[in-house]
């Protein structure tokens, strides 16, 4: 059986992609007060974008949806530790993830944060055509499974 074609993002390409994505955000005129990473996949992109924009305030919201490669839970769930939502009231927020695949995780986080502030935008490295939400900013669209440089290699553990 032939393995399906994959989108392979290298560290070098990620560096260029994060700068290009940040340029789109800056060119739009949106300047966030806080960059919020959707953990875990959004941690590295959010950090790169926050550094590129000079935004020092960053937060994390932990959401689990994928249980394994191409396997998901019935619904995305927010995990502890929780984001201090009192600290985002009235702030401009940029929510960052690696991919809007189904879009359900991104939709959950954006809707959760919109209960605390009106100005929430989203950015992802990749958008899949089947995503239920269109992120405000995206570097590229693909229908392939994506190999991200931070999650492709096996987990390191003591034998």
VOVO-569408 format. One record per residue (C-alpha): residue in three letters; x, y, z. Coordinates in steps of 0.02 Angstrom, whole numbers, plus 50000, padded with zeros to 5 digits. Last residue first. Example, Ala and Ser with C-alpha at 12.3 -4.5 7.8 and 13.67 -1.06 7.14 Angstrom:
residues 2
SER506844994750357;ALA506154977550390;
END
This chain:
residues 159
UNK507325015151404;UNK507235033551450;UNK506085042851333;UNK506245053551177;UNK504645054051076;UNK504845048850896;UNK505215061950762;UNK503825070550668;UNK503175082550801;UNK504325097750802;UNK504765097150616;UNK502925096850566;UNK502425082850448;UNK500755088250375;UNK499385076550312;UNK498865083350142;UNK497385094450095;UNK498475109950096;UNK498255128650119;UNK499695140350158;UNK500245154450273;UNK498595157850358;UNK497845173450436;UNK496055177050490;UNK495755158350506;UNK494315151750402;UNK493245140850512;UNK492435123850479;UNK494085117650408;UNK493825105450262;UNK495025114450145;UNK496455112650270;UNK497315128250333;UNK499175128550372;UNK500345139850472;UNK498915146450576;UNK498315163550633;UNK496755168850726;UNK496015185650774;UNK495115190550934;UNK494525208350969;UNK492895207851065;UNK493565202251233;UNK493085190051371;UNK491725179151293;UNK492685180851129;UNK494045170251212;UNK492965154651222;UNK492325157251045;UNK494115158750978;UNK494675143351075;UNK493235132051019;UNK493335137950837;UNK495215134550832;UNK494965117050902;UNK493525113350781;UNK494445119450627;UNK494425101950552;UNK496235104650506;UNK496645122550556;UNK498505119850576;UNK499975125350683;UNK498985135950803;UNK498985154350850;UNK497655165050935;UNK498015183750919;UNK497145193751053;UNK496735212251067;UNK496365215451251;UNK494705220551333;UNK494755206251458;UNK496305195651427;UNK496985195251606;UNK495325189351679;UNK495445174251563;UNK496895166951661;UNK497225152451542;UNK496885135351615;UNK498205123051672;UNK497315111951637;UNK496505104651481;UNK495205111551361;UNK494325097851261;UNK494135095351073;UNK492675084151028;UNK492455065650982;UNK494325063051010;UNK495385062550854;UNK496435050050757;UNK497425055550602;UNK499055052350693;UNK498615049550875;UNK497435056451009;UNK497135072750916;UNK495915084351004;UNK496745090651161;UNK496745109151203;UNK497945118351316;UNK497765137251308;UNK499375146751316;UNK499845164751346;UNK501025177751277;UNK501405195851317;UNK503065201251239;UNK502445206251067;UNK503935211450960;UNK503055206050801;UNK504385193350750;UNK504565187450930;UNK502685184950949;UNK502605176150780;UNK504005164050823;UNK503285160450994;UNK501555157550922;UNK502255145750788;UNK503195135650921;UNK501755134151044;UNK500365131450917;UNK500525112550907;UNK500455109951095;UNK499595120051148;UNK498515133351067;UNK499635148451083;UNK498905165351134;UNK499815181051076;UNK499355196051184;UNK499145214551148;UNK498895210750965;UNK499295223050826;UNK498145221150675;UNK498595233250535;UNK498325220250398;UNK500155222250345;UNK500695216650519;UNK499685200550508;UNK500255196650330;UNK502065200250380;UNK501895188250527;UNK501345174550408;UNK502855177850296;UNK504035177550446;UNK503245161450513;UNK503365153450341;UNK505205158150318;UNK505695150350485;UNK504545135450453;UNK505425132650286;UNK507085131450376;UNK506395119950511;UNK505655108750377;UNK503795107250337;UNK503375091450243;UNK501645090650163;UNK501265072450143;UNK500755061349998;UNK499815045850052;UNK500825030050090;UNK500685017149953;UNK500005000050000;
END
